[in-house]
Structure formats: C-alpha cells, structure tokens
C-alpha cells in the first residue's frame, strides 16, 4: 500500500514534468505546433492514469519480476541466498562486461524487443488494449501515460525479463527504465521537432506523433521507441518531409473516463471487436 509520502512525491513529479513540458510545448515549441488548450480533451483522464500507473501498476509489475528470479534459482543458475542477501549482480559472461558496454547492449536489445512488442499490440486481440493509448485526440506529453495496465505490464515484462535471464547486471538493466520512460514521454510532446539530419538516428516527436496519426498512410508505422533503425530495416518508417501529423485518435469508439477505458478492451473482445482493417 502506498503511503502519503509516496503520493506526495508522485504529485511533485507530476508538477515538475508539467512545468518542463509547458516550456517545451508552449515556449520552445511555439509556432508550428498543433494549437490546443492546456486543459485539453482527456486531460483529467490522463492525470488519473499518471497516478494509478505509478502508484498501483508499477509496483505490481515489480512483483512479477520474482518469476525470472525464481527460474534462475530453480535452474540452479543463481543460489537463493544471493537474492536474499541482495548480492545478485547478474551471471555469465555478459555480466562480466564493463557496465558501459552492458548499457549499450541493453538499450539496443530493449528497444528491439519493444519494437516487436509494439507491433504485436497493433494486431488481433492485442489491439483493443493498445487502442486505449491511441485514443487521445489532443496528443501531448501527458497522453503518453494513457496506457492500459495489460499493455503496460506486457511491455515491461517482455523487455526486462529476457535481459535479466541473459545474465546482464540488473542494476544496469533497471537503470534504463527512467531514461526510456522520460524519452517515451518526450516523443509524445506537442512539438513538430524532427531533429533535422538526426531524424533517421533517433526517434523524435514528429516521428512518434505520425504513429498516432489517424491518416491512412500513417497506420501501423513508426513502432520504435528510441531508434528508427528498426522501422527503416523492417519497412515501417514513415516521416514525410514538410508535413506534420494533425489528426489523432482511433476509428473505434472509446469511453472518455479511466474506468470505462479500463474495461473497454475486455468488452471489445467479448463483442468480438477488432481493429479496422487497414487494407
């Protein structure tokens, strides 16, 4: 159960990020960015996502990481006492690499897994859970937090568990989480930045906002969270020069409130609902 101090720290974090992105979206990005009010459609719903995700969903995900630890103990790869005493630092040759080299490999691996997990959520029975995230019609930094718990948990486990099971130092593995989380928030920001020549090197707000576009040619494009390299290799890159995404949202109906969105994917599946065929 979260104590009042945790709630206060989450509130302060929200205030700090609000201030940072006010500067990014309203001052630094002013001009060609999409005009929308600060308290735009869905703002209150996304604030609920912020608090529920951090206070409830993320602690539950951390509990699920007991599973890979248990597998390593049962397989006699790592002694149980190592985990009990907080001495686990990975295993095998990968854990003996310099930490900086592990970091590079982990970022590449996590982003590659994230690319394919993201593609998975655009298909079949996975789509209704991911459609919640795509339902924002006034997209900005806060819209990045509109993620269904099923989507969030699968993403986190799919990215972290393989890395941990390969033996990488868990401290290095987990240290990537805040960096990737902040960057995921940033690329949803309401700014038309594409970083010029770096547009093919690192994901940008324009790159990812095209992914959220409702325009037909942008469907199922730009799945990478950090490196557009994966989209370039697998033929899903889309970022036309001189054009910027404007129309966001999904073609299917979606409740406006948090609880409605929490239940809608399950109701959708029971109705045998599915994503509109883009072909």
Phi, psi and omega in degrees: 000134181283136179272170181302327181295322178295316179299319180296317180295323178293321178295318179295318178300320178297318180296319180294314179295324177300318180293316180299314184279343170295317178294315182296312187276324188262339183244297182294324183264008183294139178134271184266002180287161182291127182281123176204151181293158178299310176269079186269181179303131178084002183300312182295322177298318181290329175296320177299317178301319180304309184287316183294319182297315183285320186276333185240309186292311184297318175300324178293321178298319179299324178296325181293341179289355173296330183300306179297326178296318179296321179298317180295324179289313181297322180281359179061031175278321180228132178294145180301326182297331180297318177289318182299324183269003178067031184255002183293126180227029182094182179206161176077182185297327181296325181286344182267001175287160173303146183300324181295324179288322175299319181301313180300313181297320181294317178300317179296314183293314181296320180291323178295315178296318179299323178301311183285327175296319179297317177297321179301318183287356174262013184233146168044231186286349177280331186303317182305326179287324180280336179300332177303314180295325182277358185281351178295125179263338173244088190277131172209191186303322184290334179296342179296336182275353180281081183229126178298141181306324178296315178299315182297313183294317179297317179302309183298314182292319181296329182273319187276319186299312179301321180296316179294320181290339177281348175103002179300153177301121183296332178295321178290317180302309183288337180291341178285338186301308181296326179294310181293326178295313179297320182292325177297322177294316183299317185286355172269351186302149182278068176220146179261063179256131177236003175063023174055238182294343180275003182300335179265356185259318183223146180297142182234167176304318180296316179305310185280329179292333172296325178299328180271356183293147178269000179289138189307316185290346181263358181297138175055046177234161172056064182275339185294146178265339183225315186242111177299350178311317183295320179291324178294319181292317188261012171075027180242018180278134177211110176203080183295139179289141175080002178235150181227145181292140182232317187261117183243162178122192182234166181275342182268156176290148179214130177303155183275329186269166183299309183297320178297319179289330177296321184271332189306316179301322179292318177296321180300314180294323179293330176276003185059033177289154178208163180299144177300130182295119182282357182273000000 
